[in-house]
Amino acid sequence: MRNCVILAAMVLFLSGCAVNQGILLKYTPEAHEKIISNHTVTLDVIDARAYIKDQSKPASYIGHFRGGYGNTFNAYTVGKVALAQQFSESILSELKVLGFETRDTAGDRKIKVEILDYNFDAYINGRFWYDIKVTVLDSNNSVLSESVFKETHAIKGSVMMGPMGAFKREVPVMQQQLIKKMIRDNQKLMQALS
């Protein structure tokens, strides 16, 4: 009984702390040998999540925490930066480290990133999932490559850290891995840009 009371008090305390919490998704690319390419690259990131398109959630929304009664509290990127902008900044920094020349418009290769889903649901434990489509097009808009990155990850909280601490620690690591998978580890994309 005592453990149940302590657990309930912890969940209630953590739910109160969940309001207006941001998760830092800043991407830091690892050093890499420059890739030689004759192509210039334009990037287009589209947030195609249904709840963003219908404006039921803001563009900076990335998931929610649950309070003691299961009630939800939205979580956002730090500074409430739009998720599409966060992806764009991360991918551009990755392309720069890899040695690709990027342009705002009129590159002869275009990387189109569609965020079809990106969300988490955290109570004591929780899950984080995403569904991202990455397409490379040439200057005639012909598809040169297409890749889909769709995964669900379980994230375990703890009595000491709670779900918020676990998600603030784990989601940025998973985001870092996702950007690498989408770009430098994506052989189809690399071939299309070479």
Secondary structure, DSSP 8 states (H G I E B T S, - for coil): -HHHHHHHHHHHHHHHHTTTEEE--------------S-EEEEEEEE--HHHHTTSS-TTEEEEEE-TTS-EEEEEEGGG--HHHHHHHHHHHHHHHHT-EEESS--SEEEEEEEEEEEEEESSEEEEEEEEEEEEEETT--EEEEEEEEEEEEEE--TTTHHHHHHHHHHHHHHHHHHHHHTTT-HHHHHHH-
